[in-house]
């Protein structure tokens, strides 16, 4: 087929709902989508829509792609390095010139060597809802208001070698996405913003180092085992903490190197900008070659009750409190203990008790000096 080379040489799609299998060949001219293009399976049977490498699809201000909103459907965008698939605005090069791509709960998206540009007039260049299944490799999202907006229960089977350009933020998601981000991603000046900070997983997970700062808008509560890679950078908003093992056994292991330290800081560079690292009674922390800065009165690292921490070559700076704080959960009180039998004189002791262990201290003037005695024992029922 031969199409005119001017603006009329396009294939125009008005929008609508499609339920059967589709395959768009590379026709040598752009496709233009004027309205919402919804793709769902038909009669309960899943359907697949594939777009060949080299295609360009342009969207009017009301044009968009919606995948799997009502019935199971899969969109396959398989470009190549030499012939990527381009989804862009029909008119305008400003962020938000068209709504973007949305993968719903019954939708699956597989994208490789794809560019999404000028999108996000409603939410983001690419948005996923709970239940959406996505695989992204060598995808570029650029000049969009938000690059990727991912719901907490959407899953990414692949997320590697992707690029975000002029998107602020690059990614906005819940904390679970951090264990699904692969290597080789580039974020430009954009950050990864985490808005839902509770993580409770059945298995251990590694948060791979990303080429940007991961910013938490609220407390990151880890109730599972997490590993930070060397060189990772995390920033926390006012009032946020990095909490470990408050409700369930949890382990955080961060092993940096002298050349690639792990950095934990506030979103503002000042003492008290965030609440620091808190190791709760079910938590274990191992941190090597790391920096903790901008924390408040609670300290840079606060180990509570039965929590455990091992710190090696950790630098705490710009802290509004102590660098490291241990709270052992002990009870401190005055007690009177008989020196001998029941009728003997009693002496006042300072008692420090934690669970079944007790430590007694007595101090008093003695002649021209000072007398100190102490006892360490165990209380048996």
C-alpha positions, 0 to 999 in steps of 0.5 A: 500500500502507498499512502500520501506523504502529507498530513492526509496520509494516515489511517484514522481510528475513531475509537471504540471497543474491540474484543477479537484478536488484532494485528497491526502491520507496519504500514509505512504511515502513522495510525491516528486514534481520535477517541478511547480505544478499548481492547477486551476479550470477547465472551470470556475468551482472552484476546491478543492485540499485537503491533509490529515494529516500526509502527507509529500511533498518534493520539488526539487529545481524547485518544487513549489505549485501555487494555483489559478493563472488562475481560481478559486481554493482552497487548503486545508491543514488540519493537526493535532497536532499529524500528521502535514502536512510537505512541505519541500525541497527534498535536503538541509536544507538551507533557499531557497532550494525550491521556496515555496507556492504561492497563486494567485489572484483566489486562496484560501488557508486554512492551519492548523497544517502545516509546511513549511521548507527550502523555499523562493528561489524566494520570501518567504516560503508562498507568496500571491498576490492581491486578494488571500484569506488565513486562517492560524492556527497553521502553522509553517514556518521555515528556509525560507528566508522570512516567509510570503510575503503578497500583499496589497490586499490579505486577511487573514480570520484567522491568529492565533497561527502561528510560524516563526523560522529562517526567516528574516523577519518573515512577509513582508506585507502592513499595512493592514495586521496588522488588520488581525493578530490574537493572539498567533503568535510567530516570533522567532528573526524575525520581521514584516516588513511593506513596504506600510504604507497608511491605509484608512478603512471604519471601525475601526480596532484593531492591536493586540499585536504581539510577535515581533516588527512591523517595518515600512520602511516608514511613517504609514499614518492612515486615519481611526480609529486604536487601539493599544493593550497594550504591542505593539511595533513599530519601524520606519525607518529613515524619517518615521512618524506615521501620524494621520488624514492628509486627513480624520478623524482618531483616534488612541487610544493606552492604555498600562498598567504600566506592558505592555507599548506601545513602539514607537521607531526608528529602531536605538536607537538615537535622530533623528532616525525617525520623531515621531508622527504627529497628523494632523488637522483631527486626534485625539490621545489618548495615555496612558502608552506609550514611544516615543523615538529616534525622531527628531527636530519635537518632540516626539508628534507633534499636528498640527492645529485642531488636538487633543491629550490626553497624560497620563503617556507618556514618551518621551526620546532620542528626538532631539526636544521637547517632545510635540509640539503644532502648533495651526495654528494661524497667528501672526502679528503687527496691528495698532488699533485706541484708540477711533474714526476714528481721534484718535491716534493709538496704535500698538498691537501684534495680534494673530488670529486663525479663528474668534478668536483674541487676542491683546496685547500691551506693552509699558513703562509707567512712571517708570514701564511698561504698558501691556494691552490685549483684547480677542475677536471674529471677526464677519462678 
